[in-house]
Amino acid sequence: MHRITYAALAAGALLFGGAPAQASHSTFQVTAGAVNGVSSGSYHVTVEHVSDMTWSVRIRGEAADRSLSGGPAKGSVDAVNIGFYGANWSSLAIQPSQTSGGVTGGGSFLASTWITSSRTKDAGFTSPSPMNDLDPFGDNEFLASIMMASPDDVQHINVALAGGVQQWAGVASVPVDPPVTGTGDLTPEPVSLALALPGLLPLALLLKRRRPGAAPAEAEWSG
C-alpha cells in the first residue's frame, strides 16, 4: 500500500456501557469506523482496564467487511493512536517507556513489535513494514499494553487508526456510575462528540513516517 502523510481525522462518537474506569478488569468495546470518503469498513477494538495504571488494547479487522461492495477497497492499518482523557476532556499522560504494542502473524502479514512513539500525550504505534500491518479482515490482531503516568480516572478514550489515506476512529465515554449488571451496549452520544472534537483534532495522524530498514521479527508478538 502506498504510504503518504495522514490527513486530519474526524471521529465518530460512541458511548461505552460498562463498569467504571477505576475498577480493575473492566472491559470496553468500541468500533472504529471509517471517517473519510476514501475509507471503508471498520475495526473492532477491545480496551481492558487491567490494573490501577495499566490498560490493554486489542484491535482486529472485521471479517464481514470482505463482502463490502460499491466503495473503496478496505486497507490495512499501519498506525494506531490511543488517547486517554479525564474530566472536561483533559488529556492524561502515558509512560512511553512502559508502553508497547505489535501484531500477531496471520494471513499475508508477519508478526512484529511496532514502533512506540515517545509522545506522552497519547499512545502511538507505527508498523515497521507493510508486511507487519494489521489485516483489514481479522487474519491477525494488534495487541498493546499501555501504562498511564498516574492513576487518574479515565473518563474518555479515543482510538484513531490509519493506513495510507484511509482512516478509522472511535470515541468512547466511560460512565462514572457502574450499571447494575453486565457491560451494556454501545450507543451514539452526540454530546460526547461535540465535546471531544476540539481535543481530538490535534491528535490527527499528521506525521510522515519513514520505515526503518530492519527485517520484521519472526516470532509472534504477545502483549
mmCIF file of the C-alpha atoms, coordinates in Angstrom:
data_MODEL
# 
_entry.id   MODEL 
# 
loop_
_atom_site.group_PDB 
_atom_site.id 
_atom_site.type_symbol 
_atom_site.label_atom_id 
_atom_site.label_alt_id 
_atom_site.label_comp_id 
_atom_site.label_asym_id 
_atom_site.label_entity_id 
_atom_site.label_seq_id 
_atom_site.pdbx_PDB_ins_code 
_atom_site.Cartn_x 
_atom_site.Cartn_y 
_atom_site.Cartn_z 
_atom_site.occupancy 
_atom_site.B_iso_or_equiv 
_atom_site.pdbx_formal_charge 
_atom_site.auth_seq_id 
_atom_site.auth_comp_id 
_atom_site.auth_asym_id 
_atom_site.auth_atom_id 
_atom_site.pdbx_PDB_model_num 
ATOM 1   C CA . MET A 1 1   ? 0.000   0.000   0.000  1.00 0.00 ? 1   MET A CA 1 
ATOM 2   C CA . HIS A 1 2   ? 1.327   3.447   -0.896 1.00 0.00 ? 2   HIS A CA 1 
ATOM 3   C CA . ARG A 1 3   ? 2.235   5.422   2.248  1.00 0.00 ? 3   ARG A CA 1 
ATOM 4   C CA . ILE A 1 4   ? 1.620   9.183   2.442  1.00 0.00 ? 4   ILE A CA 1 
ATOM 5   C CA . THR A 1 5   ? 1.126   11.842  5.110  1.00 0.00 ? 5   THR A CA 1 
ATOM 6   C CA . TYR A 1 6   ? -2.051  11.311  7.118  1.00 0.00 ? 6   TYR A CA 1 
ATOM 7   C CA . ALA A 1 7   ? -4.863  13.846  6.843  1.00 0.00 ? 7   ALA A CA 1 
ATOM 8   C CA . ALA A 1 8   ? -6.694  15.145  9.914  1.00 0.00 ? 8   ALA A CA 1 
ATOM 9   C CA . LEU A 1 9   ? -9.362  12.775  11.190 1.00 0.00 ? 9   LEU A CA 1 
ATOM 10  C CA . ALA A 1 10  ? -12.980 13.481  12.069 1.00 0.00 ? 10  ALA A CA 1 
ATOM 11  C CA . ALA A 1 11  ? -14.054 10.944  14.670 1.00 0.00 ? 11  ALA A CA 1 
ATOM 12  C CA . GLY A 1 12  ? -17.476 9.411   15.287 1.00 0.00 ? 12  GLY A CA 1 
ATOM 13  C CA . ALA A 1 13  ? -18.551 9.129   18.922 1.00 0.00 ? 13  ALA A CA 1 
ATOM 14  C CA . LEU A 1 14  ? -19.703 6.056   20.800 1.00 0.00 ? 14  LEU A CA 1 
ATOM 15  C CA . LEU A 1 15  ? -20.709 5.735   24.431 1.00 0.00 ? 15  LEU A CA 1 
ATOM 16  C CA . PHE A 1 16  ? -19.229 2.831   26.391 1.00 0.00 ? 16  PHE A CA 1 
ATOM 17  C CA . GLY A 1 17  ? -21.618 0.978   28.646 1.00 0.00 ? 17  GLY A CA 1 
ATOM 18  C CA . GLY A 1 18  ? -19.822 -0.761  31.463 1.00 0.00 ? 18  GLY A CA 1 
ATOM 19  C CA . ALA A 1 19  ? -18.132 -0.707  34.830 1.00 0.00 ? 19  ALA A CA 1 
ATOM 20  C CA . PRO A 1 20  ? -16.351 2.490   35.917 1.00 0.00 ? 20  PRO A CA 1 
ATOM 21  C CA . ALA A 1 21  ? -12.830 3.058   34.607 1.00 0.00 ? 21  ALA A CA 1 
ATOM 22  C CA . GLN A 1 22  ? -11.279 2.986   38.077 1.00 0.00 ? 22  GLN A CA 1 
ATOM 23  C CA . ALA A 1 23  ? -12.412 -0.626  38.649 1.00 0.00 ? 23  ALA A CA 1 
ATOM 24  C CA . SER A 1 24  ? -9.872  -3.304  37.704 1.00 0.00 ? 24  SER A CA 1 
ATOM 25  C CA . HIS A 1 25  ? -10.574 -5.850  34.981 1.00 0.00 ? 25  HIS A CA 1 
ATOM 26  C CA . SER A 1 26  ? -13.223 -3.703  33.295 1.00 0.00 ? 26  SER A CA 1 
ATOM 27  C CA . THR A 1 27  ? -13.563 -4.357  29.565 1.00 0.00 ? 27  THR A CA 1 
ATOM 28  C CA . PHE A 1 28  ? -14.991 -1.935  26.999 1.00 0.00 ? 28  PHE A CA 1 
ATOM 29  C CA . GLN A 1 29  ? -15.799 -2.359  23.310 1.00 0.00 ? 29  GLN A CA 1 
ATOM 30  C CA . VAL A 1 30  ? -15.728 0.247   20.545 1.00 0.00 ? 30  VAL A CA 1 
ATOM 31  C CA . THR A 1 31  ? -15.994 0.167   16.779 1.00 0.00 ? 31  THR A CA 1 
ATOM 32  C CA . ALA A 1 32  ? -13.507 2.332   14.874 1.00 0.00 ? 32  ALA A CA 1 
ATOM 33  C CA . GLY A 1 33  ? -15.452 3.339   11.775 1.00 0.00 ? 33  GLY A CA 1 
ATOM 34  C CA . ALA A 1 34  ? -14.369 4.959   8.507  1.00 0.00 ? 34  ALA A CA 1 
ATOM 35  C CA . VAL A 1 35  ? -14.063 8.740   8.823  1.00 0.00 ? 35  VAL A CA 1 
ATOM 36  C CA . ASN A 1 36  ? -13.378 9.890   5.264  1.00 0.00 ? 36  ASN A CA 1 
ATOM 37  C CA . GLY A 1 37  ? -14.637 9.183   1.768  1.00 0.00 ? 37  GLY A CA 1 
ATOM 38  C CA . VAL A 1 38  ? -11.680 7.031   0.762  1.00 0.00 ? 38  VAL A CA 1 
ATOM 39  C CA . SER A 1 39  ? -12.095 4.635   3.695  1.00 0.00 ? 39  SER A CA 1 
ATOM 40  C CA . SER A 1 40  ? -14.498 1.763   4.208  1.00 0.00 ? 40  SER A CA 1 
ATOM 41  C CA . GLY A 1 41  ? -15.419 -0.851  6.794  1.00 0.00 ? 41  GLY A CA 1 
ATOM 42  C CA . SER A 1 42  ? -14.410 -0.799  10.430 1.00 0.00 ? 42  SER A CA 1 
ATOM 43  C CA . TYR A 1 43  ? -12.117 -2.266  13.061 1.00 0.00 ? 43  TYR A CA 1 
ATOM 44  C CA . HIS A 1 44  ? -13.217 -3.757  16.387 1.00 0.00 ? 44  HIS A CA 1 
ATOM 45  C CA . VAL A 1 45  ? -11.407 -2.513  19.486 1.00 0.00 ? 45  VAL A CA 1 
ATOM 46  C CA . THR A 1 46  ? -11.421 -4.070  22.951 1.00 0.00 ? 46  THR A CA 1 
ATOM 47  C CA . VAL A 1 47  ? -9.991  -1.975  25.798 1.00 0.00 ? 47  VAL A CA 1 
ATOM 48  C CA . GLU A 1 48  ? -9.401  -3.524  29.212 1.00 0.00 ? 48  GLU A CA 1 
ATOM 49  C CA . HIS A 1 49  ? -8.508  -1.736  32.429 1.00 0.00 ? 49  HIS A CA 1 
ATOM 50  C CA . VAL A 1 50  ? -6.101  -4.349  33.740 1.00 0.00 ? 50  VAL A CA 1 
ATOM 51  C CA . SER A 1 51  ? -4.959  -2.592  36.919 1.00 0.00 ? 51  SER A CA 1 
ATOM 52  C CA . ASP A 1 52  ? -4.736  0.847   38.506 1.00 0.00 ? 52  ASP A CA 1 
ATOM 53  C CA . MET A 1 53  ? -2.482  2.359   35.816 1.00 0.00 ? 53  MET A CA 1 
ATOM 54  C CA . THR A 1 54  ? -2.351  -0.348  33.145 1.00 0.00 ? 54  THR A CA 1 
ATOM 55  C CA . TRP A 1 55  ? -4.626  -0.726  30.123 1.00 0.00 ? 55  TRP A CA 1 
ATOM 56  C CA . SER A 1 56  ? -4.580  -3.329  27.366 1.00 0.00 ? 56  SER A CA 1 
ATOM 57  C CA . VAL A 1 57  ? -5.876  -2.812  23.835 1.00 0.00 ? 57  VAL A CA 1 
ATOM 58  C CA . ARG A 1 58  ? -6.802  -5.434  21.240 1.00 0.00 ? 58  ARG A CA 1 
ATOM 59  C CA . ILE A 1 59  ? -7.746  -4.442  17.673 1.00 0.00 ? 59  ILE A CA 1 
ATOM 60  C CA . ARG A 1 60  ? -8.966  -6.709  14.896 1.00 0.00 ? 60  ARG A CA 1 
ATOM 61  C CA . GLY A 1 61  ? -10.384 -6.106  11.427 1.00 0.00 ? 61  GLY A CA 1 
ATOM 62  C CA . GLU A 1 62  ? -13.974 -7.133  10.743 1.00 0.00 ? 62  GLU A CA 1 
ATOM 63  C CA . ALA A 1 63  ? -14.236 -10.348 8.693  1.00 0.00 ? 63  ALA A CA 1 
ATOM 64  C CA . ALA A 1 64  ? -17.676 -9.294  7.450  1.00 0.00 ? 64  ALA A CA 1 
ATOM 65  C CA . ASP A 1 65  ? -16.037 -6.422  5.554  1.00 0.00 ? 65  ASP A CA 1 
ATOM 66  C CA . ARG A 1 66  ? -14.845 -8.899  2.919  1.00 0.00 ? 66  ARG A CA 1 
ATOM 67  C CA . SER A 1 67  ? -18.322 -8.653  1.421  1.00 0.00 ? 67  SER A CA 1 
ATOM 68  C CA . LEU A 1 68  ? -18.305 -4.835  1.168  1.00 0.00 ? 68  LEU A CA 1 
ATOM 69  C CA . SER A 1 69  ? -19.107 -3.544  -2.304 1.00 0.00 ? 69  SER A CA 1 
ATOM 70  C CA . GLY A 1 70  ? -19.645 -0.233  -4.061 1.00 0.00 ? 70  GLY A CA 1 
ATOM 71  C CA . GLY A 1 71  ? -16.944 1.701   -2.198 1.00 0.00 ? 71  GLY A CA 1 
ATOM 72  C CA . PRO A 1 72  ? -13.181 1.931   -1.813 1.00 0.00 ? 72  PRO A CA 1 
ATOM 73  C CA . ALA A 1 73  ? -11.319 -1.279  -1.060 1.00 0.00 ? 73  ALA A CA 1 
ATOM 74  C CA . LYS A 1 74  ? -10.653 -1.527  2.660  1.00 0.00 ? 74  LYS A CA 1 
ATOM 75  C CA . GLY A 1 75  ? -6.978  -1.226  3.506  1.00 0.00 ? 75  GLY A CA 1 
ATOM 76  C CA . SER A 1 76  ? -4.739  -2.477  6.288  1.00 0.00 ? 76  SER A CA 1 
ATOM 77  C CA . VAL A 1 77  ? -3.737  -0.369  9.317  1.00 0.00 ? 77  VAL A CA 1 
ATOM 78  C CA . ASP A 1 78  ? -0.154  0.812   9.796  1.00 0.00 ? 78  ASP A CA 1 
ATOM 79  C CA . ALA A 1 79  ? -0.633  3.390   12.577 1.00 0.00 ? 79  ALA A CA 1 
ATOM 80  C CA . VAL A 1 80  ? -2.581  3.323   15.842 1.00 0.00 ? 80  VAL A CA 1 
ATOM 81  C CA . ASN A 1 81  ? -3.147  6.208   18.271 1.00 0.00 ? 81  ASN A CA 1 
ATOM 82  C CA . ILE A 1 82  ? -4.936  5.793   21.602 1.00 0.00 ? 82  ILE A CA 1 
ATOM 83  C CA . GLY A 1 83  ? -5.709  8.805   23.774 1.00 0.00 ? 83  GLY A CA 1 
ATOM 84  C CA . PHE A 1 84  ? -6.977  8.818   27.351 1.00 0.00 ? 84  PHE A CA 1 
ATOM 85  C CA . TYR A 1 85  ? -8.929  11.730  28.837 1.00 0.00 ? 85  TYR A CA 1 
ATOM 86  C CA . GLY A 1 86  ? -10.210 12.787  32.234 1.00 0.00 ? 86  GLY A CA 1 
ATOM 87  C CA . ALA A 1 87  ? -12.868 15.297  33.232 1.00 0.00 ? 87  ALA A CA 1 
ATOM 88  C CA . ASN A 1 88  ? -13.603 18.041  30.679 1.00 0.00 ? 88  ASN A CA 1 
ATOM 89  C CA . TRP A 1 89  ? -11.600 16.082  28.079 1.00 0.00 ? 89  TRP A CA 1 
ATOM 90  C CA . SER A 1 90  ? -8.286  16.889  29.758 1.00 0.00 ? 90  SER A CA 1 
ATOM 91  C CA . SER A 1 91  ? -5.520  14.764  28.242 1.00 0.00 ? 91  SER A CA 1 
ATOM 92  C CA . LEU A 1 92  ? -3.989  12.147  30.553 1.00 0.00 ? 92  LEU A CA 1 
ATOM 93  C CA . ALA A 1 93  ? -0.301  11.320  30.085 1.00 0.00 ? 93  ALA A CA 1 
ATOM 94  C CA . ILE A 1 94  ? 1.124   7.864   29.490 1.00 0.00 ? 94  ILE A CA 1 
ATOM 95  C CA . GLN A 1 95  ? 4.573   6.364   30.069 1.00 0.00 ? 95  GLN A CA 1 
ATOM 96  C CA . PRO A 1 96  ? 6.057   5.555   26.633 1.00 0.00 ? 96  PRO A CA 1 
ATOM 97  C CA . SER A 1 97  ? 8.914   3.547   28.137 1.00 0.00 ? 97  SER A CA 1 
ATOM 98  C CA . GLN A 1 98  ? 6.359   1.235   29.785 1.00 0.00 ? 98  GLN A CA 1 
ATOM 99  C CA . THR A 1 99  ? 4.090   1.026   26.732 1.00 0.00 ? 99  THR A CA 1 
ATOM 100 C CA . SER A 1 100 ? 4.415   -1.438  23.851 1.00 0.00 ? 100 SER A CA 1 
ATOM 101 C CA . GLY A 1 101 ? 2.393   -2.907  21.011 1.00 0.00 ? 101 GLY A CA 1 
ATOM 102 C CA . GLY A 1 102 ? 2.564   -5.112  17.951 1.00 0.00 ? 102 GLY A CA 1 
ATOM 103 C CA . VAL A 1 103 ? 0.736   -7.541  15.711 1.00 0.00 ? 103 VAL A CA 1 
ATOM 104 C CA . THR A 1 104 ? 0.389   -11.282 15.651 1.00 0.00 ? 104 THR A CA 1 
ATOM 105 C CA . GLY A 1 105 ? 1.027   -13.170 12.424 1.00 0.00 ? 105 GLY A CA 1 
ATOM 106 C CA . GLY A 1 106 ? -1.849  -14.135 10.136 1.00 0.00 ? 106 GLY A CA 1 
ATOM 107 C CA . GLY A 1 107 ? -2.940  -14.096 6.512  1.00 0.00 ? 107 GLY A CA 1 
ATOM 108 C CA . SER A 1 108 ? -0.285  -12.326 4.440  1.00 0.00 ? 108 SER A CA 1 
ATOM 109 C CA . PHE A 1 109 ? 1.114   -10.424 7.452  1.00 0.00 ? 109 PHE A CA 1 
ATOM 110 C CA . LEU A 1 110 ? 4.032   -11.347 9.723  1.00 0.00 ? 110 LEU A CA 1 
ATOM 111 C CA . ALA A 1 111 ? 4.158   -10.894 13.485 1.00 0.00 ? 111 ALA A CA 1 
ATOM 112 C CA . SER A 1 112 ? 6.198   -7.954  14.722 1.00 0.00 ? 112 SER A CA 1 
ATOM 113 C CA . THR A 1 113 ? 6.596   -5.440  17.511 1.00 0.00 ? 113 THR A CA 1 
ATOM 114 C CA . TRP A 1 114 ? 5.531   -1.981  16.312 1.00 0.00 ? 114 TRP A CA 1 
ATOM 115 C CA . ILE A 1 115 ? 7.434   1.252   16.913 1.00 0.00 ? 115 ILE A CA 1 
ATOM 116 C CA . THR A 1 116 ? 6.141   3.077   20.001 1.00 0.00 ? 116 THR A CA 1 
ATOM 117 C CA . SER A 1 117 ? 6.002   6.866   19.902 1.00 0.00 ? 117 SER A CA 1 
ATOM 118 C CA . SER A 1 118 ? 7.926   8.847   22.505 1.00 0.00 ? 118 SER A CA 1 
ATOM 119 C CA . ARG A 1 119 ? 4.935   11.172  22.990 1.00 0.00 ? 119 ARG A CA 1 
ATOM 120 C CA . THR A 1 120 ? 3.368   11.245  26.446 1.00 0.00 ? 120 THR A CA 1 
ATOM 121 C CA . LYS A 1 121 ? 0.015   12.800  25.454 1.00 0.00 ? 121 LYS A CA 1 
ATOM 122 C CA . ASP A 1 122 ? -1.197  9.579   23.822 1.00 0.00 ? 122 ASP A CA 1 
ATOM 123 C CA . ALA A 1 123 ? -0.078  6.062   22.953 1.00 0.00 ? 123 ALA A CA 1 
ATOM 124 C CA . GLY A 1 124 ? 1.155   5.981   19.362 1.00 0.00 ? 124 GLY A CA 1 
ATOM 125 C CA . PHE A 1 125 ? 2.268   2.900   17.433 1.00 0.00 ? 125 PHE A CA 1 
ATOM 126 C CA . THR A 1 126 ? 3.628   2.530   13.887 1.00 0.00 ? 126 THR A CA 1 
ATOM 127 C CA . SER A 1 127 ? 4.079   -0.604  11.802 1.00 0.00 ? 127 SER A CA 1 
ATOM 128 C CA . PRO A 1 128 ? 7.755   -1.134  10.861 1.00 0.00 ? 128 PRO A CA 1 
ATOM 129 C CA . SER A 1 129 ? 6.899   -2.539  7.427  1.00 0.00 ? 129 SER A CA 1 
ATOM 130 C CA . PRO A 1 130 ? 3.872   -3.125  5.154  1.00 0.00 ? 130 PRO A CA 1 
ATOM 131 C CA . MET A 1 131 ? 4.229   -6.843  5.801  1.00 0.00 ? 131 MET A CA 1 
ATOM 132 C CA . ASN A 1 132 ? 3.627   -6.181  9.519  1.00 0.00 ? 132 ASN A CA 1 
ATOM 133 C CA . ASP A 1 133 ? 0.391   -4.199  9.143  1.00 0.00 ? 133 ASP A CA 1 
ATOM 134 C CA . LEU A 1 134 ? -2.928  -5.043  10.805 1.00 0.00 ? 134 LEU A CA 1 
ATOM 135 C CA . ASP A 1 135 ? -5.033  -7.114  8.396  1.00 0.00 ? 135 ASP A CA 1 
ATOM 136 C CA . PRO A 1 136 ? -8.313  -5.444  7.354  1.00 0.00 ? 136 PRO A CA 1 
ATOM 137 C CA . PHE A 1 137 ? -10.360 -8.623  7.742  1.00 0.00 ? 137 PHE A CA 1 
ATOM 138 C CA . GLY A 1 138 ? -9.192  -10.096 11.034 1.00 0.00 ? 138 GLY A CA 1 
ATOM 139 C CA . ASP A 1 139 ? -6.470  -12.520 9.922  1.00 0.00 ? 139 ASP A CA 1 
ATOM 140 C CA . ASN A 1 140 ? -4.188  -11.075 12.605 1.00 0.00 ? 140 ASN A CA 1 
ATOM 141 C CA . GLU A 1 141 ? -4.628  -8.666  15.512 1.00 0.00 ? 141 GLU A CA 1 
ATOM 142 C CA . PHE A 1 142 ? -2.936  -5.727  17.169 1.00 0.00 ? 142 PHE A CA 1 
ATOM 143 C CA . LEU A 1 143 ? -2.153  -6.030  20.891 1.00 0.00 ? 143 LEU A CA 1 
ATOM 144 C CA . ALA A 1 144 ? -0.862  -3.284  23.180 1.00 0.00 ? 144 ALA A CA 1 
ATOM 145 C CA . SER A 1 145 ? -0.117  -2.717  26.840 1.00 0.00 ? 145 SER A CA 1 
ATOM 146 C CA . ILE A 1 146 ? -0.288  0.920   27.961 1.00 0.00 ? 146 ILE A CA 1 
ATOM 147 C CA . MET A 1 147 ? 0.960   2.333   31.256 1.00 0.00 ? 147 MET A CA 1 
ATOM 148 C CA . MET A 1 148 ? -0.521  5.619   32.453 1.00 0.00 ? 148 MET A CA 1 
ATOM 149 C CA . ALA A 1 149 ? 1.710   8.240   34.082 1.00 0.00 ? 149 ALA A CA 1 
ATOM 150 C CA . SER A 1 150 ? -0.640  8.494   37.085 1.00 0.00 ? 150 SER A CA 1 
ATOM 151 C CA . PRO A 1 151 ? -3.757  6.716   38.409 1.00 0.00 ? 151 PRO A CA 1 
ATOM 152 C CA . ASP A 1 152 ? -6.114  9.490   37.255 1.00 0.00 ? 152 ASP A CA 1 
ATOM 153 C CA . ASP A 1 153 ? -9.667  8.436   36.436 1.00 0.00 ? 153 ASP A CA 1 
ATOM 154 C CA . VAL A 1 154 ? -10.035 7.786   32.717 1.00 0.00 ? 154 VAL A CA 1 
ATOM 155 C CA . GLN A 1 155 ? -13.419 9.063   31.535 1.00 0.00 ? 155 GLN A CA 1 
ATOM 156 C CA . HIS A 1 156 ? -12.943 9.050   27.746 1.00 0.00 ? 156 HIS A CA 1 
ATOM 157 C CA . ILE A 1 157 ? -10.933 7.008   25.260 1.00 0.00 ? 157 ILE A CA 1 
ATOM 158 C CA . ASN A 1 158 ? -10.131 7.920   21.665 1.00 0.00 ? 158 ASN A CA 1 
ATOM 159 C CA . VAL A 1 159 ? -8.909  5.336   19.139 1.00 0.00 ? 159 VAL A CA 1 
ATOM 160 C CA . ALA A 1 160 ? -7.567  6.524   15.758 1.00 0.00 ? 160 ALA A CA 1 
ATOM 161 C CA . LEU A 1 161 ? -6.311  4.139   13.075 1.00 0.00 ? 161 LEU A CA 1 
ATOM 162 C CA . ALA A 1 162 ? -4.756  4.886   9.693  1.00 0.00 ? 162 ALA A CA 1 
ATOM 163 C CA . GLY A 1 163 ? -3.364  3.166   6.631  1.00 0.00 ? 163 GLY A CA 1 
ATOM 164 C CA . GLY A 1 164 ? -2.184  5.462   3.827  1.00 0.00 ? 164 GLY A CA 1 
ATOM 165 C CA . VAL A 1 165 ? -5.034  7.909   3.192  1.00 0.00 ? 165 VAL A CA 1 
ATOM 166 C CA . GLN A 1 166 ? -7.598  5.655   4.876  1.00 0.00 ? 166 GLN A CA 1 
ATOM 167 C CA . GLN A 1 167 ? -8.639  6.437   8.458  1.00 0.00 ? 167 GLN A CA 1 
ATOM 168 C CA . TRP A 1 168 ? -10.918 4.921   11.091 1.00 0.00 ? 168 TRP A CA 1 
ATOM 169 C CA . ALA A 1 169 ? -11.811 6.293   14.524 1.00 0.00 ? 169 ALA A CA 1 
ATOM 170 C CA . GLY A 1 170 ? -13.928 5.704   17.587 1.00 0.00 ? 170 GLY A CA 1 
ATOM 171 C CA . VAL A 1 171 ? -14.501 7.873   20.661 1.00 0.00 ? 171 VAL A CA 1 
ATOM 172 C CA . ALA A 1 172 ? -15.897 6.418   23.878 1.00 0.00 ? 172 ALA A CA 1 
ATOM 173 C CA . SER A 1 173 ? -17.077 7.884   27.161 1.00 0.00 ? 173 SER A CA 1 
ATOM 174 C CA . VAL A 1 174 ? -16.663 5.687   30.212 1.00 0.00 ? 174 VAL A CA 1 
ATOM 175 C CA . PRO A 1 175 ? -19.674 6.151   32.520 1.00 0.00 ? 175 PRO A CA 1 
ATOM 176 C CA . VAL A 1 176 ? -18.945 7.337   36.038 1.00 0.00 ? 176 VAL A CA 1 
ATOM 177 C CA . ASP A 1 177 ? -21.679 5.261   37.658 1.00 0.00 ? 177 ASP A CA 1 
ATOM 178 C CA . PRO A 1 178 ? -21.499 1.474   37.196 1.00 0.00 ? 178 PRO A CA 1 
ATOM 179 C CA . PRO A 1 179 ? -24.577 -0.331  35.812 1.00 0.00 ? 179 PRO A CA 1 
ATOM 180 C CA . VAL A 1 180 ? -26.390 -2.918  37.891 1.00 0.00 ? 180 VAL A CA 1 
ATOM 181 C CA . THR A 1 181 ? -25.269 -5.841  35.713 1.00 0.00 ? 181 THR A CA 1 
ATOM 182 C CA . GLY A 1 182 ? -23.300 -6.553  32.538 1.00 0.00 ? 182 GLY A CA 1 
ATOM 183 C CA . THR A 1 183 ? -21.265 -4.201  30.417 1.00 0.00 ? 183 THR A CA 1 
ATOM 184 C CA . GLY A 1 184 ? -24.128 -2.638  28.457 1.00 0.00 ? 184 GLY A CA 1 
ATOM 185 C CA . ASP A 1 185 ? -24.398 -1.773  24.791 1.00 0.00 ? 185 ASP A CA 1 
ATOM 186 C CA . LEU A 1 186 ? -22.674 0.821   22.674 1.00 0.00 ? 186 LEU A CA 1 
ATOM 187 C CA . THR A 1 187 ? -24.913 3.749   21.765 1.00 0.00 ? 187 THR A CA 1 
ATOM 188 C CA . PRO A 1 188 ? -24.112 7.024   19.966 1.00 0.00 ? 188 PRO A CA 1 
ATOM 189 C CA . GLU A 1 189 ? -23.848 10.151  22.107 1.00 0.00 ? 189 GLU A CA 1 
ATOM 190 C CA . PRO A 1 190 ? -23.781 13.401  20.079 1.00 0.00 ? 190 PRO A CA 1 
ATOM 191 C CA . VAL A 1 191 ? -22.956 15.485  23.146 1.00 0.00 ? 191 VAL A CA 1 
ATOM 192 C CA . SER A 1 192 ? -19.771 13.499  23.704 1.00 0.00 ? 192 SER A CA 1 
ATOM 193 C CA . LEU A 1 193 ? -18.763 14.051  20.085 1.00 0.00 ? 193 LEU A CA 1 
ATOM 194 C CA . ALA A 1 194 ? -19.283 17.806  20.374 1.00 0.00 ? 194 ALA A CA 1 
ATOM 195 C CA . LEU A 1 195 ? -17.087 17.927  23.463 1.00 0.00 ? 195 LEU A CA 1 
ATOM 196 C CA . ALA A 1 196 ? -14.475 15.584  22.048 1.00 0.00 ? 196 ALA A CA 1 
ATOM 197 C CA . LEU A 1 197 ? -13.701 17.034  18.628 1.00 0.00 ? 197 LEU A CA 1 
ATOM 198 C CA . PRO A 1 198 ? -11.782 20.163  19.727 1.00 0.00 ? 198 PRO A CA 1 
ATOM 199 C CA . GLY A 1 199 ? -9.407  17.993  21.750 1.00 0.00 ? 199 GLY A CA 1 
ATOM 200 C CA . LEU A 1 200 ? -9.160  15.181  19.232 1.00 0.00 ? 200 LEU A CA 1 
ATOM 201 C CA . LEU A 1 201 ? -8.266  17.121  16.092 1.00 0.00 ? 201 LEU A CA 1 
ATOM 202 C CA . PRO A 1 202 ? -4.714  17.838  17.337 1.00 0.00 ? 202 PRO A CA 1 
ATOM 203 C CA . LEU A 1 203 ? -4.302  14.062  17.629 1.00 0.00 ? 203 LEU A CA 1 
ATOM 204 C CA . ALA A 1 204 ? -4.903  13.608  13.901 1.00 0.00 ? 204 ALA A CA 1 
ATOM 205 C CA . LEU A 1 205 ? -2.318  11.371  12.371 1.00 0.00 ? 205 LEU A CA 1 
ATOM 206 C CA . LEU A 1 206 ? -0.311  14.119  10.659 1.00 0.00 ? 206 LEU A CA 1 
ATOM 207 C CA . LEU A 1 207 ? 3.097   12.546  10.956 1.00 0.00 ? 207 LEU A CA 1 
ATOM 208 C CA . LYS A 1 208 ? 5.016   11.431  7.882  1.00 0.00 ? 208 LYS A CA 1 
ATOM 209 C CA . ARG A 1 209 ? 6.696   8.162   8.743  1.00 0.00 ? 209 ARG A CA 1 
ATOM 210 C CA . ARG A 1 210 ? 9.862   6.684   7.390  1.00 0.00 ? 210 ARG A CA 1 
ATOM 211 C CA . ARG A 1 211 ? 10.041  2.938   7.924  1.00 0.00 ? 211 ARG A CA 1 
ATOM 212 C CA . PRO A 1 212 ? 13.342  1.543   9.187  1.00 0.00 ? 212 PRO A CA 1 
ATOM 213 C CA . GLY A 1 213 ? 15.096  -0.969  7.001  1.00 0.00 ? 213 GLY A CA 1 
ATOM 214 C CA . ALA A 1 214 ? 15.315  -3.702  9.631  1.00 0.00 ? 214 ALA A CA 1 
ATOM 215 C CA . ALA A 1 215 ? 13.755  -7.051  8.847  1.00 0.00 ? 215 ALA A CA 1 
ATOM 216 C CA . PRO A 1 216 ? 10.484  -7.866  10.666 1.00 0.00 ? 216 PRO A CA 1 
ATOM 217 C CA . ALA A 1 217 ? 10.503  -10.097 13.699 1.00 0.00 ? 217 ALA A CA 1 
ATOM 218 C CA . GLU A 1 218 ? 9.779   -13.761 13.070 1.00 0.00 ? 218 GLU A CA 1 
ATOM 219 C CA . ALA A 1 219 ? 8.424   -14.709 16.470 1.00 0.00 ? 219 ALA A CA 1 
ATOM 220 C CA . GLU A 1 220 ? 4.789   -13.895 17.228 1.00 0.00 ? 220 GLU A CA 1 
ATOM 221 C CA . TRP A 1 221 ? 4.358   -10.770 19.353 1.00 0.00 ? 221 TRP A CA 1 
ATOM 222 C CA . SER A 1 222 ? 2.447   -11.127 22.613 1.00 0.00 ? 222 SER A CA 1 
ATOM 223 C CA . GLY A 1 223 ? 1.298   -8.379  24.920 1.00 0.00 ? 223 GLY A CA 1 
# 
